[in-house]
């Protein structure tokens, strides 16, 4: 599932052994198993935000935007049960132009809502059981997230934001700019998270003497 709008339906795929799969974290292997392959499971109107929850073996995604009542994008959040790929249900019928999503530490969905001309953009937390949403972030420095683009007084445009969040959903850094060129690259986000972890993780640098001492003490206890 890509992050570009289109008219065709997206295809949800599942990893079931293909040399193209590279595991960068042990948790990835726990999800796909030791013999992963890429298979077509279902054809759905997926667009962005795929989030997998192991506790229910289900995938949540946002749908392709459709024209809404005021020409704003109308988007739903859907659930695909991987035990039954034909089991696609609607969690949120009108998700305020939602696109990207992620899982939070409490089993909920963190959703980026683009909003519309009459609904402000925000980042919300959606309950998987009820579909109810509560606002997490609605503005930045006194401005709504979809405040009018002040550099272009001739068009009703909005300003895309990318937030780097620290633990507790604390905003650590904000990228603001137009479309592709205003968005951070993967390398920039890598450096941002490296800087954030350096500040909040006591054991970020395992070569430090105090970190090594703690590791050796923990290893001795485990033994």
C-alpha positions as a Python dict, from the first residue, in 0.01 Angstrom:
ca = {
    (1, 'X'): (0, 0, 0),
    (2, 'X'): (152, 328, -106),
    (3, 'X'): (103, 683, 8),
    (4, 'X'): (-30, 827, -315),
    (5, 'X'): (-392, 871, -405),
    (6, 'X'): (-535, 676, -696),
    (7, 'X'): (-855, 539, -838),
    (8, 'X'): (-780, 167, -829),
    (9, 'X'): (-821, -74, -542),
    (10, 'X'): (-521, -161, -331),
    (11, 'X'): (-408, -515, -270),
    (12, 'X'): (-341, -632, 84),
    (13, 'X'): (-57, -882, 89),
    (14, 'X'): (87, -1098, 364),
    (15, 'X'): (436, -1226, 414),
    (16, 'X'): (422, -1612, 409),
    (17, 'X'): (1047, -1765, 196),
    (18, 'X'): (1159, -1516, -33),
    (19, 'X'): (1518, -1390, -32),
    (20, 'X'): (1377, -1040, -67),
    (21, 'X'): (1273, -1045, 301),
    (22, 'X'): (1537, -908, 536),
    (23, 'X'): (1473, -909, 911),
    (24, 'X'): (1621, -606, 1087),
    (25, 'X'): (1458, -690, 1419),
    (26, 'X'): (1371, -1020, 1593),
    (27, 'X'): (1012, -905, 1630),
    (28, 'X'): (971, -912, 1252),
    (29, 'X'): (1053, -1284, 1243),
    (30, 'X'): (798, -1344, 1519),
    (31, 'X'): (530, -1198, 1292),
    (32, 'X'): (615, -1361, 957),
    (33, 'X'): (772, -1688, 1076),
    (34, 'X'): (1080, -1862, 941),
    (35, 'X'): (946, -1929, 590),
    (36, 'X'): (798, -1601, 460),
    (37, 'X'): (651, -1560, 111),
    (38, 'X'): (446, -1286, -49),
    (39, 'X'): (91, -1389, -134),
    (40, 'X'): (-222, -1202, -236),
    (41, 'X'): (-478, -1227, 43),
    (42, 'X'): (-747, -982, -56),
    (43, 'X'): (-823, -698, -292),
    (44, 'X'): (-952, -399, -99),
    (45, 'X'): (-971, -22, -133),
    (46, 'X'): (-660, 25, 83),
    (47, 'X'): (-461, 346, 67),
    (48, 'X'): (-239, 410, 370),
    (49, 'X'): (-185, 341, 737),
    (50, 'X'): (-147, -36, 751),
    (51, 'X'): (-118, -140, 1117),
    (52, 'X'): (-99, -504, 1228),
    (53, 'X'): (-219, -625, 1569),
    (54, 'X'): (-101, -972, 1667),
    (55, 'X'): (-356, -1009, 1947),
    (56, 'X'): (-636, -1039, 1690),
    (57, 'X'): (-425, -1125, 1381),
    (58, 'X'): (-580, -834, 1197),
    (59, 'X'): (-468, -548, 975),
    (60, 'X'): (-616, -199, 993),
    (61, 'X'): (-591, 44, 702),
    (62, 'X'): (-735, 367, 569),
    (63, 'X'): (-929, 357, 244),
    (64, 'X'): (-880, 541, -82),
    (65, 'X'): (-1015, 896, -51),
    (66, 'X'): (-1353, 953, -213),
    (67, 'X'): (-1514, 1293, -279),
    (68, 'X'): (-1706, 1404, 28),
    (69, 'X'): (-2004, 1634, 62),
    (70, 'X'): (-1788, 1947, 44),
    (71, 'X'): (-1535, 1791, -197),
    (72, 'X'): (-1310, 1709, 98),
    (73, 'X'): (-1171, 1352, 99),
    (74, 'X'): (-1401, 1098, 260),
    (75, 'X'): (-1203, 814, 416),
    (76, 'X'): (-1287, 510, 626),
    (77, 'X'): (-1078, 299, 861),
    (78, 'X'): (-1125, -72, 793),
    (79, 'X'): (-1023, -397, 959),
    (80, 'X'): (-906, -705, 767),
    (81, 'X'): (-909, -1029, 967),
    (82, 'X'): (-613, -1233, 842),
    (83, 'X'): (-762, -1561, 961),
    (84, 'X'): (-1050, -1488, 723),
    (85, 'X'): (-929, -1255, 444),
    (86, 'X'): (-1285, -1208, 325),
    (87, 'X'): (-1373, -1062, 666),
    (88, 'X'): (-1339, -687, 601),
    (89, 'X'): (-1530, -461, 835),
    (90, 'X'): (-1557, -85, 883),
    (91, 'X'): (-1423, 46, 1213),
    (92, 'X'): (-1475, 417, 1143),
    (93, 'X'): (-1725, 520, 878),
    (94, 'X'): (-1602, 876, 838),
    (95, 'X'): (-1243, 926, 953),
    (96, 'X'): (-1194, 1296, 876),
    (97, 'X'): (-962, 1238, 580),
    (98, 'X'): (-734, 999, 773),
    (99, 'X'): (-421, 860, 610),
    (100, 'X'): (-121, 738, 816),
    (101, 'X'): (-172, 530, 1131),
    (102, 'X'): (40, 360, 1397),
    (103, 'X'): (-16, 148, 1707),
    (104, 'X'): (23, 307, 2048),
    (105, 'X'): (147, 137, 2364),
    (106, 'X'): (-202, 67, 2491),
    (107, 'X'): (-343, -123, 2194),
    (108, 'X'): (-510, 173, 2025),
    (109, 'X'): (-467, 331, 1684),
    (110, 'X'): (-288, 664, 1645),
    (111, 'X'): (-441, 826, 1338),
    (112, 'X'): (-332, 1125, 1131),
    (113, 'X'): (-654, 1304, 1031),
    (114, 'X'): (-615, 1557, 749),
    (115, 'X'): (-949, 1716, 830),
    (116, 'X'): (-1146, 1925, 582),
    (117, 'X'): (-1260, 2281, 524),
    (118, 'X'): (-1498, 2247, 815),
    (119, 'X'): (-1309, 1995, 1033),
    (120, 'X'): (-963, 2085, 1167),
    (121, 'X'): (-681, 1837, 1118),
    (122, 'X'): (-558, 1651, 1423),
    (123, 'X'): (-383, 1341, 1551),
    (124, 'X'): (-628, 1115, 1730),
    (125, 'X'): (-635, 787, 1921),
    (126, 'X'): (-901, 543, 1801),
    (127, 'X'): (-1039, 262, 2016),
    (128, 'X'): (-1031, -68, 1823),
    (129, 'X'): (-1338, -198, 2003),
    (130, 'X'): (-1570, 97, 1961),
    (131, 'X'): (-1419, 304, 1680),
    (132, 'X'): (-1444, 612, 1900),
    (133, 'X'): (-1170, 873, 1855),
    (134, 'X'): (-1018, 1119, 2101),
    (135, 'X'): (-788, 1406, 2007),
    (136, 'X'): (-420, 1375, 2097),
    (137, 'X'): (-272, 1674, 1910),
    (138, 'X'): (-486, 1949, 1757),
    (139, 'X'): (-241, 2233, 1705),
    (140, 'X'): (115, 2360, 1720),
    (141, 'X'): (229, 2694, 1860),
    (142, 'X'): (-122, 2827, 1868),
    (143, 'X'): (-207, 2725, 1510),
    (144, 'X'): (-433, 2449, 1391),
    (145, 'X'): (-257, 2169, 1209),
    (146, 'X'): (-431, 2258, 885),
    (147, 'X'): (-406, 2636, 915),
    (148, 'X'): (-418, 2824, 587),
    (149, 'X'): (-95, 2835, 387),
    (150, 'X'): (18, 3195, 442),
    (151, 'X'): (275, 3193, 158),
    (152, 'X'): (1, 3137, -101),
    (153, 'X'): (-290, 3378, -50),
    (154, 'X'): (-457, 3273, -376),
    (155, 'X'): (-533, 2907, -301),
    (156, 'X'): (-715, 2730, -18),
    (157, 'X'): (-421, 2502, 62),
    (158, 'X'): (-315, 2339, 386),
    (159, 'X'): (29, 2288, 536),
    (160, 'X'): (146, 1929, 584),
    (161, 'X'): (316, 1855, 915),
    (162, 'X'): (539, 1566, 1020),
    (163, 'X'): (584, 1521, 1395),
    (164, 'X'): (866, 1337, 1569),
    (165, 'X'): (718, 1215, 1897),
    (166, 'X'): (906, 1130, 2217),
    (167, 'X'): (765, 888, 2477),
    (168, 'X'): (437, 1008, 2620),
    (169, 'X'): (343, 1154, 2278),
    (170, 'X'): (560, 1459, 2349),
    (171, 'X'): (632, 1657, 2032),
    (172, 'X'): (1011, 1659, 1994),
    (173, 'X'): (1041, 1803, 1643),
    (174, 'X'): (813, 1928, 1367),
    (175, 'X'): (866, 1937, 992),
    (176, 'X'): (645, 2183, 808),
    (177, 'X'): (647, 2233, 433),
    (178, 'X'): (485, 2172, 102),
    (179, 'X'): (415, 1816, -6),
    (180, 'X'): (710, 1592, -94),
    (181, 'X'): (977, 1859, -50),
    (182, 'X'): (844, 1962, 288),
    (183, 'X'): (844, 1609, 425),
    (184, 'X'): (1147, 1460, 602),
    (185, 'X'): (1342, 1186, 429),
    (186, 'X'): (1393, 848, 592),
    (187, 'X'): (1753, 951, 660),
    (188, 'X'): (1641, 1269, 840),
    (189, 'X'): (1400, 1072, 1057),
    (190, 'X'): (1678, 820, 1127),
    (191, 'X'): (1900, 1105, 1252),
    (192, 'X'): (1611, 1255, 1452),
    (193, 'X'): (1541, 926, 1630),
    (194, 'X'): (1913, 872, 1684),
    (195, 'X'): (1935, 1211, 1853),
    (196, 'X'): (1618, 1146, 2056),
    (197, 'X'): (1734, 803, 2177),
    (198, 'X'): (2075, 946, 2265),
    (199, 'X'): (1898, 1190, 2497),
    (200, 'X'): (1645, 954, 2658),
    (201, 'X'): (1819, 614, 2662),
    (202, 'X'): (2078, 568, 2936),
    (203, 'X'): (2222, 267, 2755),
    (204, 'X'): (2232, 426, 2408),
    (205, 'X'): (2613, 400, 2392),
    (206, 'X'): (2715, 52, 2513),
    (207, 'X'): (3084, 149, 2511),
    (208, 'X'): (3049, 380, 2811),
    (209, 'X'): (3194, 237, 3132),
    (210, 'X'): (2879, 287, 3343),
    (211, 'X'): (2662, 125, 3077),
    (212, 'X'): (2899, -168, 3051),
    (213, 'X'): (2896, -212, 3429),
    (214, 'X'): (2516, -222, 3439),
    (215, 'X'): (2508, -473, 3155),
    (216, 'X'): (2763, -699, 3327),
    (217, 'X'): (2573, -675, 3655),
    (218, 'X'): (2244, -768, 3484),
    (219, 'X'): (2416, -1056, 3306),
    (220, 'X'): (2559, -1183, 3636),
    (221, 'X'): (2211, -1176, 3794),
    (222, 'X'): (2062, -1363, 3503),
    (223, 'X'): (2330, -1629, 3530),
}
